[in-house]
């Protein structure tokens, strides 16, 4: 083919893409005439008290009307019979691609298999009532796309893409035989599949951050200190320098979004804040001064109620010892969160364990060790949604999440019982979540319903 012919073909393809005929996802299919929840008590995601018996009309993907008076509409009517309607749950620290495979399988398996495994887990996540997750590291971009296009049932995903780390840092899963690293040389397996990227200078950090943003990251994730699962990463170490962290912050801010960092220790936390990071993930080894600084600067804490070694069986002895240190710090971090009224998000950080993922709701209920049931549920709905909004123009799902109010996106759960009185209902979603709706579409309905005129 001549150069002119190639040019004409490329121009034609660009023109087709511009018209939406090639290369772009199909327009969102219109929902049917709507869904009407009748006679429900509403937990709105903001207040601990339930509403009076109400009716809620959903059209397309939003809550159109909430009224204590009867609503007449051409819609599928679902009789609530006084049950509780609440927002879909949000997990602010999830790894959609890393939940089910073992660490060895992540590195050795074909990406087709791991994507199909993640798709199955995504459906299971939605069926546990988690309608949105903030993915904090992993190649989840294609999974997100298939969910958004309706090919797979799963939660909304706010992806970070590959977590950015340093040589020997948390997320560097290379073997010692892979050293020395050649700057600009061949990428390791974890880098090639998009799980993590190694960066050892401000310029490298900037490139890797921009690559994630180019692929659709809603926020950028760096590992500012040591971690549990990585074999060569002591938990007490600090990794990135302040200029390296600042390079990521500048790249993210240029795209209108923010940087979140994996950090346990005071040094990692304080250095990250100095560089302009907006959210600390974990923080289990923080001290009073770090917590106070977070409160003064309005920094988010996204942490997890780790109370035992569940899921640690996939880890080696050294990694299990690091996990024990994290578990020992759980009471400390929540104590600081309450003492300084930190903006605190709920997440689970499940890795390498389907069995632990099945207990995702049970991890939420353990928050009652420090909070009331209402406070725990508010954290997992409207508070987590507030954190998601930090993505600004990079938010792939514009609209209100985590609340039941007119105009909000219709991510809803109909619960057989009152989770404010009995939060343990969340632990058995198969039995107690009678209806699961995401984006105005019903994915589970154990009650049925007739057309309402």
C-alpha positions in Angstrom: 0.0 0.0 0.0 1.3 3.4 -0.9 2.0 6.1 1.6 -1.0 8.1 0.2 -3.3 5.1 0.5 -2.2 4.5 4.1 -2.9 8.1 4.9 -6.3 8.0 3.4 -7.2 4.8 5.3 -6.0 6.3 8.6 -8.0 9.5 7.9 -11.1 7.5 7.1 -10.7 5.5 10.3 -10.3 8.7 12.4 -13.5 10.1 10.7 -15.4 6.9 11.6 -14.2 7.0 15.2 -15.3 10.6 15.4 -18.8 9.7 14.3 -19.0 7.0 17.0 -19.3 4.2 14.5 -15.9 2.6 15.3 -13.8 2.4 18.4 -16.1 3.9 20.9 -18.4 2.1 23.4 -22.1 2.0 22.5 -24.4 4.7 23.9 -26.0 3.7 27.2 -29.2 1.8 26.4 -32.3 3.4 27.8 -33.8 1.7 30.7 -37.5 0.7 30.5 -40.3 2.8 31.9 -38.8 2.7 35.4 -38.9 0.9 38.8 -41.1 2.0 41.7 -40.2 0.9 45.3 -43.3 1.1 47.3 -43.6 1.4 51.1 -39.9 1.5 52.1 -38.1 3.0 55.0 -35.1 4.9 53.6 -31.6 5.0 55.1 -30.3 7.9 52.9 -26.6 7.4 53.5 -26.2 10.6 55.5 -28.4 10.3 58.6 -28.8 7.5 61.1 -32.6 7.8 61.3 -34.8 6.1 58.8 -37.4 7.9 56.9 -41.2 7.6 57.2 -42.7 5.0 54.9 -42.0 6.3 51.4 -42.2 5.5 47.7 -39.2 5.9 45.4 -39.4 6.1 41.6 -36.4 5.3 39.4 -36.2 6.4 35.8 -33.3 5.5 33.6 -30.3 5.6 36.0 -31.4 8.2 38.6 -33.8 8.6 41.5 -36.6 10.7 40.1 -39.0 11.0 42.9 -39.2 10.3 46.7 -42.5 10.8 48.3 -44.5 9.7 51.3 -47.6 10.0 49.1 -48.5 7.4 46.6 -46.7 7.6 43.2 -48.6 6.7 40.0 -46.3 5.8 37.2 -45.8 3.3 34.4 -43.1 1.4 36.2 -42.3 -2.0 37.7 -43.6 -1.9 41.2 -41.6 -3.6 43.9 -43.5 -3.9 47.2 -41.1 -3.0 50.0 -43.6 -3.9 52.8 -41.7 -1.6 55.2 -38.2 -2.9 54.5 -35.2 -0.6 54.3 -34.0 0.9 51.1 -30.4 2.1 51.3 -27.5 3.2 49.0 -25.3 0.6 47.4 -22.1 0.0 49.4 -18.7 1.4 48.4 -15.3 -0.2 49.0 -12.7 2.5 48.9 -9.7 0.2 48.8 -10.2 -2.8 46.4 -8.0 -4.7 44.0 -10.4 -6.1 41.4 -7.7 -8.0 39.5 -6.0 -9.4 42.6 -8.8 -10.8 44.7 -8.9 -14.5 43.6 -5.5 -15.5 42.1 -2.5 -16.4 44.3 0.6 -14.1 44.0 2.3 -16.8 41.9 -0.8 -17.1 39.6 -0.8 -13.3 39.0 2.7 -13.5 37.6 2.5 -16.8 35.8 -1.0 -17.0 34.4 -2.2 -15.9 31.0 -3.9 -12.5 31.2 -7.0 -13.9 29.5 -7.5 -16.3 32.5 -6.9 -13.6 35.1 -9.3 -11.2 33.4 -12.0 -13.9 33.3 -11.3 -14.7 36.9 -11.6 -11.0 37.8 -14.9 -10.8 35.9 -16.4 -13.6 37.9 -15.3 -11.9 41.1 -16.7 -8.6 39.9 -20.2 -10.2 39.6 -19.8 -11.7 43.0 -18.8 -8.3 44.4 -21.9 -6.7 43.0 -24.0 -9.5 44.5 -22.6 -8.7 47.9 -24.1 -5.2 47.6 -20.9 -3.3 46.7 -22.0 -1.3 43.7 -18.8 0.8 43.6 -15.2 0.1 44.3 -12.1 2.3 44.2 -9.4 0.1 42.7 -6.0 0.8 44.3 -3.7 -1.1 42.1 -3.9 -3.5 39.2 -4.7 -3.7 35.5 -8.5 -3.1 35.9 -9.1 -0.7 32.9 -10.4 -3.4 30.6 -12.6 -4.9 33.4 -14.0 -1.5 34.1 -14.8 -1.1 30.4 -16.6 -4.4 30.0 -18.7 -3.6 33.1 -19.6 -0.1 31.9 -20.5 -1.5 28.5 -22.8 -4.1 30.1 -20.8 -7.2 29.0 -20.2 -8.2 32.6 -22.2 -7.5 35.8 -20.0 -5.8 38.3 -19.5 -2.6 40.4 -18.5 0.8 39.2 -14.7 0.9 39.2 -12.6 4.0 40.0 -9.2 2.6 38.7 -5.7 3.6 39.7 -4.0 1.4 37.2 -0.6 0.1 38.1 0.6 1.1 41.5 3.9 3.0 41.2 6.8 1.8 43.4 10.6 1.9 43.6 13.2 -0.7 43.2 12.7 -3.0 46.2 9.5 -1.2 47.3 6.0 -2.5 48.0 4.7 -3.8 44.6 8.2 -4.7 43.2 7.7 -8.5 42.7 10.8 -9.1 40.8 13.3 -11.7 41.8 16.9 -10.9 42.9 18.0 -12.6 39.7 16.3 -9.8 37.7 18.8 -7.3 39.1 20.4 -5.0 38.2 17.6 -3.0 36.7 18.5 -1.1 33.5 16.7 2.2 33.2 14.7 2.0 30.0 15.4 -1.7 29.7 13.0 -4.7 29.5 10.0 -4.5 31.9 9.4 -7.2 34.5 6.3 -9.4 34.3 4.3 -7.4 36.8 5.0 -4.2 34.8 4.1 -5.8 31.5 0.7 -6.8 32.8 0.1 -3.4 34.4 0.1 -4.5 38.0 2.9 -2.2 39.2 5.5 0.1 37.7 9.0 0.6 39.1 10.2 4.3 39.0 13.4 5.5 40.6 13.5 9.2 39.8 11.1 12.1 39.6 11.2 11.9 35.8 10.3 8.2 35.8 7.5 8.8 38.4 6.1 11.5 36.1 6.1 9.2 33.1 4.5 6.3 34.9 1.8 8.6 36.5 1.0 10.1 33.1 0.7 6.6 31.6 -1.9 5.6 34.1 -3.8 8.8 33.5 -3.7 8.2 29.8 -5.3 4.8 30.3 -8.1 6.3 32.4 -6.9 6.3 36.0 -9.2 8.3 38.2 -6.5 8.8 40.8 -2.8 7.9 40.9 -1.5 5.4 43.5 2.1 5.3 44.8 3.6 3.1 47.5 5.4 5.6 49.8 6.5 3.0 52.3 7.0 -0.8 52.9 4.2 -3.3 52.7 3.0 -6.7 53.7 2.8 -8.8 50.6 6.0 -7.7 48.8 8.9 -10.0 49.5 11.7 -7.4 49.5 9.9 -4.5 51.2 10.4 -4.1 55.0 7.3 -2.5 56.5 9.3 0.2 58.3 11.0 1.7 55.3 10.2 4.9 53.5 10.6 4.7 49.8 10.0 7.6 47.5 11.7 10.9 48.1 9.7 14.1 48.4 10.6 15.3 44.9 9.6 11.9 43.5 6.2 12.1 45.3 5.8 15.7 44.2 6.3 14.7 40.5 3.3 12.4 40.7 1.2 15.0 42.5 2.0 17.5 39.8 1.1 15.1 37.0 -2.2 14.2 38.8 -3.1 17.8 39.5 -2.5 18.7 35.9 -5.3 16.2 35.1 -7.5 17.6 37.8 -7.2 14.6 40.1 -5.1 13.5 43.1 -2.5 11.1 44.5 -3.2 8.4 47.1 -0.3 6.6 48.8 0.2 3.3 50.5 1.9 4.4 53.8 2.0 2.9 57.3 4.7 4.9 59.1 5.0 8.5 60.4 7.9 9.3 58.0 6.0 8.0 55.0 2.8 9.8 55.9 4.5 13.1 56.7 6.7 13.1 53.6 3.7 12.4 51.4 1.7 15.2 52.9 4.6 17.6 52.4 4.6 16.6 48.7 0.9 17.3 48.3 -0.7 13.9 48.5 -4.4 14.0 49.4 -5.1 10.5 50.7 -3.2 8.1 53.0 -4.0 4.4 52.5 -3.7 2.3 55.6 -1.8 4.3 58.2 -1.8 1.6 60.8 1.6 2.5 62.3 1.0 6.3 62.4 1.7 8.4 65.5 -0.1 11.2 67.2 1.9 13.9 65.3 1.0 12.4 61.9 -2.7 12.1 62.8 -2.7 15.7 64.0 -1.0 16.9 60.8 -3.6 15.0 58.7 -6.4 16.8 60.5 -4.7 20.2 60.1 -4.2 19.7 56.3 -7.6 18.0 55.7 -5.9 14.8 54.4 -8.1 11.7 53.9 -7.4 8.5 55.7 -8.5 5.4 53.8 -8.0 2.5 56.1 -9.2 -1.0 56.8 -10.4 -2.9 60.0 -7.7 -5.6 60.0 -8.3 -7.6 63.2 -6.8 -11.0 62.4 -4.6 -12.9 60.0 -7.5 -13.9 57.7 -6.1 -14.4 54.2 -2.5 -14.5 55.3 -2.2 -18.2 54.4 -1.2 -17.1 50.8 1.8 -15.2 52.3 5.2 -16.4 53.4 6.4 -16.4 57.1 8.1 -13.0 56.8 5.0 -11.4 55.2 2.8 -12.9 57.9 5.0 -11.3 60.5 4.5 -7.9 58.8 0.7 -8.6 58.8 0.8 -9.1 62.6 2.4 -5.6 63.0 -0.4 -4.1 60.9 -3.1 -5.9 62.8 -1.6 -4.7 66.1 -1.9 -1.1 64.8 -5.6 -1.3 63.8 -7.0 0.0 67.2 -4.4 2.7 67.1 -5.3 4.1 63.7 -9.0 4.2 64.4 -8.3 5.8 67.7 -6.5 8.6 66.0 -9.2 8.8 63.4 -11.8 9.5 66.1 -9.6 11.6 68.2 -8.8 14.1 65.4 -12.1 13.6 63.4 -10.1 12.6 60.3 -12.0 12.3 57.1 -12.0 8.5 57.1 -13.0 6.1 54.3 -13.8 2.4 54.6 -12.1 -0.3 52.5 -11.1 -3.9 52.7 -7.9 -4.4 50.7 -8.7 -8.0 50.0 -5.9 -9.8 48.2 -5.4 -13.4 47.0 -8.4 -14.9 48.8 -11.9 -15.6 47.4 -12.9 -16.8 50.9 -11.9 -13.4 52.4 -13.7 -11.5 49.6 -16.9 -13.4 50.5 -16.6 -11.7 53.9 -16.4 -8.2 52.5 -19.6 -7.2 54.2 -18.5 -8.8 57.5 -15.4 -6.5 57.4 -17.7 -3.6 57.3 -19.6 -4.8 60.3 -16.4 -4.9 62.3 -16.3 -1.1 62.2 -18.8 -1.3 65.1 -15.8 -1.9 67.3 -15.2 1.9 67.0 -18.4 3.3 65.5 -22.1 3.0 65.7 -23.8 0.9 63.0 -25.2 4.1 61.5 -21.7 5.7 61.5 -20.3 2.6 59.8 -22.9 2.5 57.1 -22.6 6.3 56.5 -18.8 5.7 56.1 -19.4 3.0 53.5 -21.8 5.1 51.5 -21.9 8.9 51.5 -18.4 9.4 53.1 -16.7 7.0 50.6 -18.6 8.8 47.8 -17.1 12.1 49.0 -13.6 10.6 48.6 -14.5 9.4 45.1 -15.4 12.9 44.1 -11.8 14.0 44.6 -11.2 12.7 41.1 -12.9 15.8 39.8 -13.1 15.9 36.0 -11.6 12.4 35.9 -14.7 11.0 37.5 -16.2 8.4 35.1 -19.6 8.4 36.7 -20.7 12.1 37.2 -23.6 12.3 39.6 -24.2 11.7 43.3 -23.3 8.3 44.7 -23.7 6.9 48.2 -27.0 8.6 48.9 -30.7 8.0 48.4 -32.1 11.4 47.3 -33.8 12.9 44.3 -31.3 13.2 41.4 -28.8 10.8 42.8 -27.6 7.8 40.7 -29.8 4.8 41.4 -27.4 2.4 43.2 -29.7 0.8 45.7 -30.2 -2.1 48.1 -33.5 -3.3 49.5 -32.7 -5.0 52.8 -34.9 -7.6 54.5 -34.7 -5.9 57.9 -33.2 -2.8 59.4 -29.3 -2.6 59.2 -29.2 0.3 61.5 -30.7 -1.9 64.3 -28.9 -5.1 63.1 -25.8 -4.4 60.9 -25.1 -8.1 60.9 -27.7 -8.3 58.0 -24.9 -7.0 55.8 -22.9 -10.2 56.4 -25.4 -12.4 54.5 -26.2 -10.5 51.3 -27.5 -13.7 49.5 -30.3 -13.9 52.1 -30.9 -10.3 53.2 -30.4 -8.2 50.1 -33.6 -8.8 48.3 -33.1 -6.3 45.5 -29.7 -5.0 44.2 -29.8 -2.2 41.7 -26.9 -0.4 40.0 -27.3 2.5 37.7 -31.0 2.0 37.6 -30.8 -1.6 36.5 -32.0 -4.4 38.7 -29.4 -7.1 39.0 -31.1 -9.1 41.7 -34.8 -9.3 42.7 -36.2 -11.9 45.0 -39.5 -10.1 45.3 -40.6 -9.8 41.7 -43.0 -7.0 40.8 -45.8 -6.0 38.4 -46.3 -3.0 36.2 -47.8 -0.1 38.2 -50.2 2.4 36.5 
